[in-house]
Amino acid sequence: MNLRRWIAPALVMAVAAVAASGQPSPTDKAASLQPVSPVEVIRQPEGRRVTVEFRVVTATPGRNTDGKAKEPRLICLSPGILLPNGGRFEAILMGKVVTCVDKLGLLDGDRPDKFFYDKVVRVTGELYSLGPKQAPLYRVQVDDPDGFEVVRLRLD
């Protein structure tokens, strides 16, 4: 009995079953999220995966101090606007995203503001908030390079 005759049809059936299940692939999930502004994202429930697009006003470096991270550097990007509820928004780039940005030479040492200032970025990650309910800090944490993109290099 030829084993190849069994494997090929079994693989085709498995792929067809996954495709017919209606479950979007991880890349489809990321692509299906429509970008919203920081003002609109605060209406979303915490823990939801969101895509936010904004113009960067401040970009500051940071460090993860827990000692467990392979890449301890962080980049905090903020649109520099006060949200209607008195809160603030920022995107935290970490892990592989920071490694990729550094390999492209965009960190300029520890000065991410030199590249990111006035760029329009789109970030996808989980939304959470910190601080008091009167003026919370909303964050989207991005550690997957597919969840970060520079949309426009300059505003005209």
C-alpha positions as CSV (number, residue, x, y, z in Angstrom):
1,M,0.0,0.0,0.0
2,N,1.4,3.3,-1.0
3,L,1.4,5.8,1.9
4,R,1.4,8.8,-0.5
5,R,-2.0,7.9,-1.8
6,W,-3.4,8.4,1.8
7,I,-1.5,11.5,2.8
8,A,-2.2,13.8,-0.1
9,P,-6.1,13.3,0.0
10,A,-6.0,13.6,3.8
11,L,-4.1,16.9,3.6
12,V,-6.5,18.3,1.0
13,M,-9.5,17.3,3.1
14,A,-8.0,19.0,6.2
15,V,-7.2,22.2,4.4
16,A,-10.7,22.2,2.9
17,A,-12.3,21.6,6.3
18,V,-10.4,24.5,7.8
19,A,-11.3,26.8,4.9
20,A,-15.0,25.8,5.1
21,S,-15.1,26.3,8.9
22,G,-15.5,30.1,8.4
23,Q,-12.7,30.8,10.9
24,P,-10.7,33.7,9.6
25,S,-6.9,33.2,9.6
26,P,-4.9,35.4,11.9
27,T,-3.8,37.7,9.0
28,D,-7.5,38.1,8.0
29,K,-8.4,39.1,11.5
30,A,-5.8,41.9,11.5
31,A,-6.8,43.1,8.1
32,S,-10.5,43.1,9.0
33,L,-10.0,45.6,11.8
34,Q,-10.9,49.1,10.6
35,P,-8.6,51.9,12.0
36,V,-10.2,54.3,14.4
37,S,-8.9,57.5,16.0
38,P,-7.8,57.7,19.7
39,V,-11.0,59.6,20.5
40,E,-13.1,56.7,19.0
41,V,-11.1,53.9,20.6
42,I,-12.1,54.8,24.1
43,R,-15.6,53.8,23.4
44,Q,-14.4,50.2,22.8
45,P,-14.4,47.7,25.7
46,E,-11.1,46.9,27.4
47,G,-9.4,43.7,26.2
48,R,-10.7,44.1,22.6
49,R,-8.3,44.0,19.8
50,V,-8.3,47.4,18.1
51,T,-6.6,49.2,15.3
52,V,-5.8,52.9,16.0
53,E,-4.4,55.4,13.5
54,F,-2.9,58.7,14.7
55,R,-0.3,61.4,14.2
56,V,2.7,61.0,16.5
57,V,3.5,64.0,18.6
58,T,5.8,62.4,21.2
59,A,7.9,59.3,20.9
60,T,9.8,58.3,24.0
61,P,12.1,55.3,24.7
62,G,11.6,53.1,27.7
63,R,12.8,49.8,29.2
64,N,11.0,46.7,30.4
65,T,12.6,46.0,33.8
66,D,11.1,42.6,34.5
67,G,14.2,40.8,33.2
68,K,12.2,38.2,31.2
69,A,11.9,40.1,27.9
70,K,14.3,39.2,25.1
71,E,14.1,42.8,23.9
72,P,13.8,45.1,26.9
73,R,13.4,48.3,25.0
74,L,10.1,50.0,24.5
75,I,8.9,52.9,22.4
76,C,5.9,54.9,23.6
77,L,4.1,56.8,20.8
78,S,1.5,59.4,21.7
79,P,-0.8,61.7,19.7
80,G,-0.5,64.4,22.4
81,I,-4.2,65.1,22.6
82,L,-6.4,65.2,25.6
83,L,-9.4,62.8,25.1
84,P,-13.0,64.0,25.9
85,N,-13.1,62.1,29.2
86,G,-9.8,63.8,30.3
87,G,-7.7,60.7,29.5
88,R,-4.7,60.2,27.3
89,F,-3.8,57.6,24.7
90,E,-0.5,56.0,23.8
91,A,0.8,53.0,21.8
92,I,3.5,50.9,23.3
93,L,5.9,49.2,20.8
94,M,7.8,46.3,22.2
95,G,9.6,43.1,21.4
96,K,10.0,42.2,17.8
97,V,8.6,45.6,16.7
98,V,11.4,47.4,18.4
99,T,14.0,45.0,17.1
100,C,12.7,45.5,13.5
101,V,12.6,49.3,13.9
102,D,16.2,49.2,15.3
103,K,17.5,47.0,12.4
104,L,16.1,49.6,10.0
105,G,18.1,52.2,11.7
106,L,15.1,54.3,12.8
107,L,15.9,54.5,16.5
108,D,19.0,56.7,16.1
109,G,20.4,55.5,19.3
110,D,17.8,56.2,21.9
111,R,16.0,59.0,20.1
112,P,12.9,57.5,18.4
113,D,11.4,61.0,18.3
114,K,13.7,61.9,15.4
115,F,12.0,59.5,13.1
116,F,8.5,59.2,14.5
117,Y,7.6,62.8,15.1
118,D,4.8,64.0,12.9
119,K,4.3,60.6,11.2
120,V,0.9,59.0,10.9
121,V,1.0,55.4,12.3
122,R,-1.4,52.6,12.5
123,V,-1.2,50.2,15.5
124,T,-3.1,47.0,16.2
125,G,-3.2,45.4,19.6
126,E,-5.2,44.9,22.8
127,L,-6.7,47.9,24.4
128,Y,-6.4,48.4,28.1
129,S,-6.5,51.4,30.5
130,L,-4.5,52.4,33.6
131,G,-5.1,55.0,36.3
132,P,-8.1,56.7,37.8
133,K,-11.5,56.6,36.0
134,Q,-11.5,60.4,35.9
135,A,-8.5,60.6,33.6
136,P,-7.3,57.2,32.5
137,L,-4.4,56.3,30.3
138,Y,-5.5,54.1,27.4
139,R,-2.9,51.9,25.8
140,V,-2.5,49.6,22.9
141,Q,0.4,47.3,23.3
142,V,2.1,46.1,20.0
143,D,4.6,43.3,20.0
144,D,3.9,41.8,16.5
145,P,5.5,43.6,13.5
146,D,2.3,43.0,11.5
147,G,0.5,45.2,14.0
148,F,2.5,48.3,13.3
149,E,2.8,50.4,10.2
150,V,3.8,53.9,9.3
151,V,0.9,55.1,7.1
152,R,2.2,58.6,6.1
153,L,5.7,59.9,6.5
154,R,4.8,63.6,6.5
155,L,1.7,65.7,6.8
156,D,1.4,68.3,4.2
